[in-house]
Amino acid sequence: MEKIRTVFMAIVGLAAVAFVTVFAASIGLALIAVLAVLTVARMIAFKLNHAPVPVKTRDCRKRDGMRVWDDGRGKIIDL
């Protein structure tokens, strides 16, 4: 009877250790997954934050509205 109780307690103890190990591993994997998602989101946000903004320069304005040329007698500015 004593041996059966000892074997039973050993099995229960091993099951408890296995349960705690699996639980800790699952919590660790969940934490790693959350950190990975946050890291990817931060990288995407960083790339979107530094996207170039289109700016019109003086050269673009010259092509759009104002034209300047020289006809030989002087410069002509067409607004």
N, C-alpha and C positions, 0 to 999 in steps of 0.2 A: 504494500500500500504506500509505503514511504517512497519507493522508487517511482511509482506512477505519479505521485504528487510532484516529485522533483523534475521528472521529464515534462510534465504538464507546465510547470512554472518556467522551465527553460524555453519551451516552445512559445509561451506567452511573452516572455522577455525578448526573444528573437523577433517575434512578430511586431512588438512595440518598437524595437530598434529599426526594423525595416520600414515601418510606417513613418517614423520620424525622419529617416533618411530620404524617403520618397517625397515627403512633404517639403523638406528643406530644399531638395533639388528642384521641385516644381516652383517654389517661391523664387529661387535663384534664376530659373529660366524666364519666369514672368518679369522679373526685374530687368534682366538683360534685354528682353524684347521691348519693354517700355523705353529703356535708354536708347536702343537702336532706332526706334521710331522717332524719338525726340531729336536724335542726332541728324537723321535724314531730313526731318522737317526744318531744323535749324540751317542745314546746308542749303536747302531749297530757298528758304527765306533770305539767306545771305546773298544768293545769286540774284534773286528778284530785286533785292534792295539796291544792288549796284548795277542795275540795267542802265544802259546809256539813254539819255534823254535827248530827243531830237531838238536841235537848236538851229535857228536860221542865222547864218553868218552874213557878212556884207556881200560876199560873192553871190549868195542865193538871192538877196534883194536886188542885186544888179540884173540878174537874169530874169527875175519875176516882173519888176516894174520899171526900173531905171536902166536905160541903155546909153552908153557913151561911145562915140566914135569920132574919128578925125577924118574930115573930107578933104584935107589939104589946105583949106583956108582957115581952119580953126576947129576946136573941139565942139561937137554937137552933143548936147545932153538932152535926152528924150525922157521926160518923166511920164 
